[in-house]
């Protein structure tokens, strides 16, 4: 089996995404107390932040794919 050099980068990225997604869940009581909200409302705030990040990624990749298709055309000039 060959070693794929992209595998450690993918593993590090997956670990980073997992930490940023699940770390706030353990801190929900502290977040709720600091903001003066109940724990369920603080959970919704964390979920809204994650949904915003997911939407931002969708738009970022959509923009990138449209630019890559323009590169192949003869009209594209950087």
N, C-alpha and C positions, 0 to 999 in steps of 0.2 A: 504494500500500500504506500503510495507516494504522499509526501507531506505537502499540503497546500498552504502557501504562505498567507493567503487571505483568511484562513481559519482563525488564527489568533485575533485578528482585527474584528471578525464577526463575533467571536466569543466575548471580547471586551465590550463591543457595542451592545450585545444582548445583556451583559451584566449591568452596564450603565443604565439601560432602559429599565431593567428590572428594579434597580435601586431607586431610580427616580419615581417609578410608579408605586412601589410598595413602602418606601420609607415614610411618606406622610401618613400612611394608615396607622403606623405605630405611634405617631405623634398627634393623633386627632384630639385626645383630651387636652393636651397642652395648647394646640392651635385654637380649640374651641374656647378654652379659658382666656387666652390672650385676646381673642377677638370679641369675647362676650356673647358668643353664639352657643347653641346646643351642639352636642356631638353630631347628630344627624345633619344639621345644617352645615357644619364644618366639613363633613364628608361630601356633601353636595358641592361645596366650594372647591374641594380638591378634585372631584370628578369633573367639574366645569373647566378647571385649569388643564386637566389631561385631555378633555375633548377639544379645547382650543389648540393644544399642541398637535393633536391628530389632524385637525383641519388645516393648520399651518403647514404641516408636512404634505398634505394633499396638494395644496396650492403651490408649494415649492417644487414638487416633482412635476406638476402639470406645466409650470413655467419652463422647467429644464427640458422636458421632452419637446415642447414647441420650439425651443431654440435649437435643439439638436437636429430637428427636421429641416430648419432653415439653413443650417450649415451645408447640407447636401445640395441645396439649390444653388444656381449660378448667380442669383440676385443678392445673396448674403455677402455683405462687406463689413468686417469688424471695425 
